[in-house]
Amino acid sequence: MNIYSFEILDISGKSFDWETVKGKKIMVVNVASKCGLTPQYVQLEELYQKYKNQGFTILGFPANNFGAQEPGSNDEISAFCELNYGVSFPMMSKISVLGNDQHPLYKWLTEETSESVSWNFQKFLVDENGDIVESIPPTVLPNDESIVRWIETKHQ
């Protein structure tokens, strides 16, 4: 089982085509519009712009699991991200990242890393084969040196 095993929907409610990211390194991140960490959208977008043509992408998953900090609809979330942060990386439909209604993708991510999602903007790094590499805490910025080094390291 790998990341490509899961059915996910993009922010407009359409089935996401994994073929568009197969063979790329992927950062999976649960996002929220009303969180103290929301400004991380700036670094996420910068990272995406810098590396999107070098085998890297970001998948954003809006989630309302922490402090009701993502109360909006998919349309409201999409408009917020575009208007306030110019987000152009793929955004998915709003999901739950923990609890009884945890999305199967996040169940897999947390089981594989033995890391539960602790807050908004937790990052999971997935390699070119669709396998989970590691979980990065929410307070670690997306452009942290360790993440950039991972992105820039060529697949063996």
N, C-alpha and C positions, 0 to 999 in steps of 0.2 A: 504494500500500500504506500502511495505517495500523494503529494498535494493534488495531482491530476485526477485522483480517484473521486473527488468531491464535486457535487453539483452546487454551483454558486450562481447568484444573480447579480448583474451589474446594477448600478444605481437607478437605471431606468426600468428595471424589472425583467430584463432579457437575460437568458441563459448566457453565462460568461464562456467564451471560447478559449479553452486552455491552450489551443494551438498558437495563440498570439503571444504566449509567454514561454512556451516549451523551449528548453535549452538555455534559459536565462536564469540568473540569480534573482531571487524574489525576496523583497522585504514585505511581510504581512504585518499590518499595524491596525489596531483598533483605535478609532478616532472619535472625538467628541467636539462639538462646537462651542460649548460653554465651560470649558475646563481651563484651569491654570496652565496646563501644558498645550493648549490649543495653538499657541504661537509656533509650536514645532512644525506646523504646516509649512512655514517658511523654509526650514531646513529640508523637509521632505521634498518639497518642490524643487529646491536648488539641486539636491542630490539626484532627483529624477532627471532634471534637465541636463546635468553634467554627464550622467552615465547611461541614459536611455538608449543610446546608439552603440553602447559597449557591452551589451549582454546583461543588463540590469533593469529591473522594474520594481515598482511599488504597487501593492494592492491595499487600498484603504477600506476598512470595514467599520462603518459607523455603528456604535453600540451605546445603549442607554443604561448600562449596568452599574455605573458609578455616579452616585449623587444626582441622578436624573439630568446629566450634563449633555445629553443628546436627545432632546425631546421632539425634535422636528421630524417631518415626513422626509422621504427620500428626495422629493422635489425641493423642499426647503433646505435640506443639507447640501444638495448639489449647488443651489444658488448661493448659499453662504460661502462654500469653499471657493467657488469661482470668483465671486465678487470680492471677498476679503483677502484671499490668498492666491488667486490665479491657478488653482489646482488643475493640473492637466494629466496627472497620473490616474490610472484606472481606480474608480471608486465603485464599491459594491453596494448592494441593498443593505439596509440596516438589519443587524442580526443581534443575537444575544451571545456573549463570549464566555458566559459562565452560568451556573445554576441548572435547574431542571430543563430549561429550554435552550441550553447551550447548542450552538450550531455544530453539526458533526465535524466540520473542518477544525473548529477550535477545540473540540474534544480530542481530536487526533494530535493537534499541535501541543496541547498541554500534557497529554499522556506520553508523547514521544520525548518531551523535554523534562518531564516530571516538574513542570512549572505551571502553577495556575496563573491566570491573568490577574495581576494585582491592582491595575488601574488603567485608565485611558492611556493610549500611546505606548503600550507594550509592543515590542517589535520581535518578530520571529524571522530568522534568516533561513531561507530555503535554497539549496544548491541547484545547479543546472539539471540535475536528474530528478528534481522534485522532492528530494529528501530534506528533512529538517536538520539544520546545522546547530542552531542555538536560539535561546530566548534572551532578549536584551531588556533590562528594566525600563519602565516608562520614563524615568528621569534622565536616562542617558540620551543625549541629543542624537538625532539621526545622522548628523555629520561627524560623530565621534570618530577619532582616529582609528579605533579598532574596527569599526564598520567600514570605513573607507578602505582600509587595508584589505578587508575581506572582499569587497567589491572588486578591487584592483588586482587581486591575486587570480591568476589564470587557473582554470580548472585542470587538474592533473589527469 
